Amino acid sequence: MKTQDFLEDKCNSWKRKSLDHNFTTNLKSFFSLKKFPSDRNLAKSCCSNIWCVYRLKKMVGGSSNKVDTVHETSIRVNTGSSSTMEIHKVCLPPNKTTFQSIKHNFSEIFFPDDPLHKFKNQKPFTKFLLGLQYFFPIFQWGSDYNLKLLKSDVISGLTIASLAIPQGISYAKLANLPPIIGLYSSFVPPLLYAILGSSRHLGVGPVSIASLVMGSMLREVVSPTAEPILYLKLAFTATFFAGVFQTSLGLLRLGFIIDFLSKPTLIGFTAGAAVIVSLQQLKGMLGIVHFTPKMQIVNVLSSVISTEKEWSWQTVVMGMSFLIFLLATRHISIKKPKLFWISAAAPLTSVILSTILVYVFRAHTSAISTIGHLPKGLNPPSANMLYFSGTHLAIAIKTGIVTGILALTEGVAVGRTFASLRNYQIDGNKEMIAIGVMNMAGSCTSCYVTTGSFSRSAVNFNAGAQTAVSNIVMAATVLITLLFLMPLFYYTPNVILAAIIITAVIGLINYQEAIKFWKVDKYDFMTCLVAFFGVLFLSVQMGLAIAVGVSVLKILMNVTRPTTVVLGNIPGTQIFQNVGRYGDAARVPSFFILAIESPICFANSTYLQERILRWVREEEERIVANKEQDMKTIILDLTAVTAIDTNGLEAIVEIRKMLDKRSYKLVLVNPVGQVMEKLESSRTLELFGEKSLYLTVGEAIADMSKRLKIEI
């Protein structure tokens, strides 16, 4: 180490030690510097500094052996006792140009994950490879793929295929589409997701909620039985617009929009939809021919009762038998997760057994309706069926957006859930692009809305899937079914499809979460109930719209009615906390300390003015009632105020003017960077004058006590 560096380190060390050690000891230690004659001047300078500290100790601390460190940016204040308090300056954030501010805000809104950080300081060819991996995740894990991973993916792919085939047929009927469309939708989309998706465990295909919403929304305008071709065109068109909407959200990085569908909203909505779907399946479970197309619970139950003469006892017996079987296997898998394969194989087992029974006893089971003929072959092109003009275009776009949002919410949520279980992350925006692209491509290949299915993903995860190759294996299995096995479904009874749907949607009724909402947040519980009953008694889309409206209202309530609390001092500390929360927090005589726990903006500035003045009035009344020392200073703690706009700045100025008229001094404490910057640029601080801004509440009280000669 150089001599000068050594001396400077020594100097700084002894200056610190002088706070706790006798001055003479430090001075004697300094004599050791004589062995560096060339640095005698530096030694004298250091000794001079130590002597200044010593003199300062004598003047300020009296007989005390401790002296607080003096910083160039601080002011020393004696509060009237042997202890002292430093008053720190509140600094402005670093200067930024307008362009830098806009760039920072834009980046935080749209690129919080900094997706381009991997490309920094890389060679052009490396950037090209990273680009391929970014847009096509298959290139990222494909290079390390091996036979061991393939074995796991083949097993899981075959397992979810056994679930996907009956589910695809069932969910297509739920959307009022031909059953073959459900199988088509289990072939092309999974292949595309395997290339574009970033989740290793997401099982892709039709899902119950999107199928239900599409079927109910389109059915209100076009009858699937009276106008099947037009209905099919609208379904493909809605799928196309769902894909366009999803891809746009991903490309524009607007995924935060789906966050407006809060968890209570989704829990209530899916539970209500599950009840409606289950009741709708009574048509198949009872063998009813003429059934209401409406989705409200009153209409459905009325239709069930009024068509009692159409009930078929053979259908009821078969339906209830297989429903009990499916529910029992589901219960076993829930109780013992290692036996997940029992629940996964149960739907296909039910289809095979029921088909054999109907075929063997076909002479005695004529009352049981069957699927009938399903065409063999791959997905036919359907780009020519997309509907871009006419009177029904609006409903196709509307249906596409609603089902697209629901599909995105389920797909991204399921993907993140299973990613967290394996300690890896998925990119939400990339998932949106992947789901959107597969829906746009699917609309041109006779598919309807698909996304990540929770049931398929759970089976895929438990079966040991390692990569998205499991989706490719599933798609290959569906391909074989489409090419060779379609005639086998001719005698498959519709009642089995109804039982499979009921079993699947029952899992969507999450009453445990509803109970949790009641215990934790009554407003969330109310939102959940509104969504639930809105779906039951109005319609699926109206229930969802009302629930979203209630969620947005909650956000507005939090913004327009922010929390303000009175702070008190925890005895023996410099900590100030809510007096209503901490029983030992005591008010400081002559001071009234308020904290605002929200950004201040145009939506709440007027409320804050009124609420703060009300706090002051109530404090005055309390002081008079308790005969305490008069209030002189009001401290406004802005620590939790993360942002402020021009209305908020004007509100603070108005509050100050009103308090001035009542002979109160208003001071501000600890504004964060953005707030401090706006207070400075708007010249608001100049209106307050000197000594009106402090870093902590303790420093504000110490300084104001001295200046106003208040004994505390």
N, C-alpha and C positions, 0 to 999 in steps of 0.2 A: 504494500500500500504506500502511496506517496505520502511524504511528510505533511504536506498541507491538508490532504484529505484526512489523515490521522488526527491532526490537531482540530479540524472542524468537527469531526465526530466526537472527539473528547469534549470540545466546547459545548456542543449541543447536549451531550450526555450529562455534563455537570450542571448545565442550566436547568435540566429537568430534575436532577437529583437535589438541587438547591431548595426545592419545594419541601423536601422531607428530611434533609440532613443539615447538620450545623454548618454555617458558612465557613467557619475556620477550617473544618476538615477538608472542604472542597478547595479552599485556597491553598492549603498545604499540598494537596494533590497536584495543584497546578505547577508547583515548583519543579516537578519532574520534567517540565517542558524545557528546562535549561539544557538538557542533553541535545536539544535541537537549536543551536545558537542562531542559525540562519533564519529561524522563524520567531525570533524574540519579539518582533512587533506584533505578530499575530497573537502571541501569548499575552502580551500586554492588553491587546484589544479584548480578548476573552475575559481576562481578569476584570477589566473595566465593566463588561456586561454583568459579570457576577456581582460586582460591587453595587451596580444599579439595582439589581434584584434585592440585594441585602438591604439597601436604603429604603426601597419600596416596602419591604416587609416591616421595617421599623415604623414607617409612617402610617401604613394602612392596617396591618395586622396586630399592632401593639405587641403584646408578649407572646402572641401565637407563633408557633414554629412553622405554620403553613401559610403559603402565599399562593393564590390562584394564578395560573399561567396567564400572561398578558399577550394577547394577539393584536396585531396591527389593525384588524378589522372589527375589534370589539371595544366596548366602553365599560369601565369598571364602575359599579354602583354599590354603595354600602347601604344595606336595607335597614340599618339601625341596630343590628346585632353583630356578633362576632363573625358571622358568615357573610359571604359576598355573593353577588349574582352577576354574571356576565350578560350583557345585552348585545346579542348578535344582530348583525344586519340581515335583512331579508334580500337575497340576491335575485336579480333578474335572470331568466334563462338565457342561454347563449343566443346572440343575434342570428336571425334567419331571414333570408330574402323571401319575398312572396312566393317565388317558385319553389324554394326549399320547403316552405310550410305546406304548400299544396301537394308537393311530391310526398312529403311525410304522411299527411292525412290520407292521400289516395292509397299509399302503400299499406297503411294500417287497416283501411277498410276492405280493400280488395286482395291484398297479398300479405296477410298476417303471418303466413308460414314461409315467406321468402322462397318461392319455388325455384328461383334461378340461382340459388347460392352454390349449387353443385357445379355450375358452368363457369364460375369465376376462376381466372388464371389457368384455364385449360387449353390445350392445343385444339385446333380446328377439328381434327379427326375424333378426338376424345369428346368434344362437344357434340359431334354428330351421333356418336354412340349413346351418349347420355340423353340426347334428344329422342332417339328411338326407344330407349328404356322408359323415358318419361311418358311418352304418348302411347307406347305399347309395352305394358309391364311384362308381357310374356318374354321379352328379350332380357329382362332383368333376372328372372329366375330360371329361364329355359336353359341357359348355359351350364347351370349346375345340376340339371335334372339327371336322375339315375334310375336304375331298375328297382331299387328299394322304394323310392318315392312312387314309381309307377304302380307297384304292387298295392300300396295303400290307396292310391287314387282309383284304381280299377275296382277294388272292393267297395269303396264308398260310392263310386259312380253307379255301380250296379244296384247298390242298396237304395239310393235315392231314385233311380229309374223305376224301381218297383212301387215307389210312392208317387212319382211324377205322372205315370201313365193313367192310373185311375183319377188322380187329382185333376189332370189336364182335361179329361172328359167331363168330370163333374163341374169344374169351375166354368167351362164353356157353356154348359147348360145354365149355370147361375147367371151368366151374362146374356142369356137368351140367344146363344149362338149355336150352330151345329157342333156336336161333340168333337168332330174331326179337327175343328179349329183349335181346340185345346191341345191336341197332340202336335199340330203344326207349331204352336207357340212354345212347345217344349223341345223343339229341334233347332231352329235357326238362332233364336236369342242366346241360348247358352253357349253356342259356338263363338258368337261375337264377343260375349262377355269374357270368355276365356282369353281372348286376345287383348281386350281393352281394359278389363277390370283389374283392380288392385287387391281385392280380397281373395284369400286362399280358401275360404270356407263357404262363401255365399252360393247357395243353390238357387238357380234362376228359373223362372217360369211364371205361369199365371198365379195370381193370389186372390183370395176370397174377397177382400175389401174392394179392390179395383174392379173385379168382376161384378160385384154387387152394384157398385155405384154406376158403372157403365150401363149395366142392364136396366137399372131403375130410371136413369136420366134419359136414355134413348127411348125406352118403352113409353114414356109419357108423351112422346111426339109421334113415333112410328111404331106400328104393331109388328112384332117379329113373325107372327103367323100370317097376317094379312098381306104384308109387304116385306117378305124375307130378303129379297135382293137389295132393296133400298136400305133396310136395316143393316145388312152386312156391309154395304158401302159406307154407311155412317160410322160403323164400328171401326173399320179400317182407317177412315179419315180421322176419327177421334184419336186413334193410336198414333197416327202420323203427327198430329198437332201436339200430342203428349210428348213425343220424342223431340220435336222442334223446341218445345218449351223447356224440357229437361236439358237438352244440349246447350241452349242459350244461357240458362242459369249457370251451367258449368263453365262455358267459355268466358262469360262476363263476370265469373266469380261472384255470383249473387246468391250463393247457397244459403246465406243468412235469412233469406225470405221464408224458407220452410221452417225456420225456428219459431215463426209466429203460430205454428201448430204446436201448442204446448203439450206437455205430457198429460195433464188432466183432460184437455180437449180430446186427445187421441184415445185415451182410456175410455172416456164416456161415449165417444163416437163409435169406437169399435165394439163396445159392449152392446149399444143399442142396435148397431147393424147386425151383430151376431144373433140377437133375439129375433129381429125381423127375418133374417136369412133362415133361421131354424123354423120359424112359423111358415115361411114360404115353402119349405120342404115337406110340409104336411100334405101338399098336393101329391107328391110322389109316395110318401109313406102310407097314405090312405087310399091311393089309387083314384083320386078325384080327376075327372076329365075337364069340367068347366070350373075354372078357378079365377079369382080376381087378379088383374094385373097390377093393382095398387099395392103400395108398400106399407101403408099405415097399419098399425096393430089392430085398430077397430075394424077396418075393412077386411083384413085377413081373417080374423076370428069369425066375423059375420059370414064370410064365404065358407069357412070350414063347417059351420053349423048349418047353413042353408043347403049345403050339398051332401047332407048325411046319407041320402039314398044312393049316392054314387060310391060310397065306401066299399072296398073289396077286402073281405076277411083274409083271403090268401095273401094279398099284398101286405096287410097289416101284420100278419104272423111272420112273414119273411122279413119284413122291414124291422120289426122290433127284435127279432132274433139276432140279426146281424148288427143292429145298433148296439145291443147289449154286448155282443162279442167285441166290437170295435172300442166301446167305452172301457171294457175290462182290460183289453190290451194296452190302451192308453194309460189307465190307472197303474198297471204293472210297471210300465216304462217310467212313469213319474216317481213311483216309490223306489224303483231299482234302476237307476240310469244305465247300468251296464247291460240291461236287457232292452235297450232302445230298439234293437232290431225286431223285437216282437211287434211293437207299435208300427214300425216302418213297413213291415211285411204284411200287416193285417189288411190294409185296403186291397192290395192285389190278391191276397188270399180270398177275401170276401168276393171279389169280382169273379175269380176262377170258380169257387164253390157254387155261388149263386147261378152262374152261367150254366154249369153242369147240371144243377138241379132243374132249372127251367127247361133245358134241352131234354133231359131224361123224362120229366113229367109234363112235357109240353101239351099233351092231350088234356091234362087236368089243370093247367095253369094259364088258360087263355085270358083270364082276367088280369094277369100281371103283364103290364106293358114293358116292352123291351126297346133297346136302342135301335135295333134294325140294321140296315145296310150302312157300312162305312166304306168310303172309297179307298182303294189302295194307291200308293204312290207318294212321291215327295210333294212338298209344298208347291202348289201352282202359283204363278205370279199374280199379283193383285194390284199392281201400280195403276192399271187402267180402271180400277174400281174406286180410286180416290175421288172424293166429292168436293170440288173446289168452287162450285157455284150453285145457286138455287136457294130455295126458301129454308132449307134445313142446314145450311152451312154454319149458322150461328150456334145451333145446338151441338154440332160436331166439335166446334172449337171450344165451347164451354165445357163439354164433357171431357175433351182432351186435357184441358188445363187442370180440371178438378182431379181426374184420375191420375194425371201426371204428378201432381203435388203429393197425392196419397202414396203413389208408387215410389216416389223419391224418398219420402219420409220413412216408409217401411224399409226400403232397400238400404239406405245409408245407415239407419239405426241398427238394423240387423248386422250389417257388415262391421260396424264399429263394435258392436257387442262381442262378436266372436273374435275380432282382432284383439280386443283387450284381454281375452282369455289366453291368448298365445303371445302376448307382449309384442305385438307389432302394430303399426299404424296404417290407416288407409287415408287417402286424399279424398275428401268429400267432393271437391269439384271434379276430380277425375272420375269418380264414381257416377256423378251426374252425367258427364259426357258419355261414359260407357253405357249407362242405362238408356240415355236419350238416343244414341246411335243405334242400339239394338232394337229400339221401338220404331225408329224411322225405317230401318231395314225390314223389320218385321211387318210393318204395314204394307210393304210391297211384296211380301211373300206369304200372304194369307194368315198373318198372326195378329192377335190383339194385345192389349197392354200387358207387359210382363215386367217383373222386377225381382229383387231378392226375396225369396219366401222364407219366413221364419221356420216353418215346419221342415222344409227341405234342408235349410241350412243347419238346423239342429241335428237332423239325421246325418247330414254330411259330416258335421263336426264330430259327432259321436262315433261315426264309422271309421274315423281316422284319416280323413282327407288331409293332404299335405299341400296341394296346389289346385289351381283352377282346372287342371286336367280332369278332375272328377266330373266337371260339367261336360267336357268333351265325351267322356265315357257314357254319361247319361244320354247325351244327344245321339250317340252312336246306337245305343240300345233302343231309343225311340225311333231312329231311322229303320232299324231292322223290323220293328213293330209295324211301321207305316208300309214297308215294302212287302211283308210276308204274313203278318198276323192279324190284319184287320178283319177278315171274315170270322175270326173266332169271337168277336164282340157282338155278333148279330143277336144272340140270345141273352146278352147281359141285361138284367132287369133295371129299369130306371129307379126302382126303389132302393137299390144298392147305392146308386150315385147319391140319392138323397141322404142315406144313412152316413155315407162318407163325408158329405158336406156338413151335416149336423155335428159329427164328431170333430171335424176340423175347426168349426167356428165356435164351438163351446169353449175351446181354449182361449178365445179372445175375450171372454168375460173375466176380467181380472178384479174380482171384488176385494182382494187383499190390498191392492193399491188404493182403491176407493176408501177403505177403512183408514189407511195411512194418511190420505189427504185430510180426512176428518180430524185426525189427531194433530196433524202438523199445521195445516193451513185451511181454514174454513172456506176461504174464497176459492181455492183450488177445488175443494169438494163441491162447491156450488157450480163451478164451471163444468166439472165432470157430470153433474146431474143435469144441467141444462143441455149438454150435448146428448146425453142418454135419452132424455124424454123428448127432446126435439126430433131425434131420429124416429122414435117410436110413434109419436102422435102427429108429426107434420110430414117430413120426408127426409131422405138421407142427406140431400144437399142443403136443405133448410136447417136441419139439425147441425150440420157441420158449419154452416155460415153463422148461425147464432152463437155457437161455441167459440168460433174465432173472434166474433164481435165481443164476447164477454172477456176473452183473453186480452184483446186490445184495450178494452175498457180498464182492465186491471193495470196495464202499463200506463195508461193516461192518469189513472188515480195516483199511482206512485210518483209520476212526474209532476202533476199539478198540485199534489198535496204532500210535499216532502216533510220528513220528520225534523223537528227542532227540539232540542233538549237543553235543560239547565245543567250546568256542570258545577261540581264542587270538588274541594281538595281532599285527597286521601291523606289523613294526618301522618306527619313525619316523612312525607314524600313530596316530589314535585309533579305528581300525577293528578290529573283532573278528569273525573268521570261523571256520568249521569247520576244526579242525586236521587232520581227515582229508581235506579237500578242498584246502586251501591248504598247501603244503609249508613255506612260510616263516612261517606263523602259529605263534607261540610261546606256550606256557603262561606265565601270570604267576605268579611265586613266591608261595606262601602263599594263592593264590586258585584256586578251581576254578569255572569258568564253564560253565553248562549252558544250552542254549536248547531250548524246547519249540516244535515247529512244527505245532501243531494246537489246536483248541478242547479244553478240558478239561470232560468231562461224566461222567455216571454210567457210561457204557460203557467209559471208559478210565482213570478216576481210580485204581482199584486197580492197574492195570498201571503207571501213571506212578509211583506210590509205590514199587513194587518195582523199577522200572527205574532210578529216580534213586538209590535206596539201593545198587543194584548198581554204578552209575557211581562212587559215592563209594568203595565198597569196592575197585573196580579201581584208582581213582586212588591210594588209600592204598597198595596193593600196588606200584604203579608208583613212588611216591615212595620207598618203602623200598628197592626194588631199585636205584634210581638214586641213592640217598642225597641226595635233594634236600631243600629247606627244607619243614618241616611245613606242612600245609594248615590254615588258620585260618578262612577265610571261603568260603562257597559262594554264588555269584551265580546267580540263576535269571532268565534273560532271557525275558520274556513278550511280546516284541514281536509274535510270530506267533500268539499265543493270541487269537483273535478273539472267543471267547465262553467263558463258564464258568457252571456251575450249582452248586447247593448241594453236590452230591457233590464237585465240583472244589474248592470252597472248603474243605471238610472235609479233603480230601486234602492241600492245601497246609499246613493247620494241623498235620496229623499228621506230615508231613515235617519241619516245623520242630521239633516236639517230639522226634522221634527224633534229629535232628541236635544239638539242645540237649544231650541226654543224652551225646552224644559230643564235647561242647565245641566244636561248630562254630557259627559265626554264619551264618544264612541271610538274605540280602537279596534283594529283588525289583527288577526293572528294567523300566521302560516298559510297564506294563499299559495296554492300549487303553481307550477310553472306557467301554464296557460292563463290562469286567472291573474297571476302577478303581471304577466306581460300585457294583458288588456287593461288592468288597472293603471299601469304606467302609460301606455299609448293613448288612453282616453283622457289623461290628465286628472283622473279621479283622485289620485293620491295628493295632488297639489291642493285640491279643495279641502282635504283633511288636515293639511298642515303637517308640521314636524311632530315626531314622536307619536305617530298614530298607527304604526305598523311594527309588529313584533314577530319573532320567530316562534316563541312558545308562550303559553298562557302564564307560566311562572315568571318569565322575564317581563311580561307586560305588567303584572301585578307589582313586581319589585320596582320597576322604573316609575310607574304611576304613583306608587306609595311614597316614594321619595319626593317626586315633583309636587304632589298635592299634599305632602306632609300627613299621610294617613298612617296611623298606627295599626299594624296587623299582627 
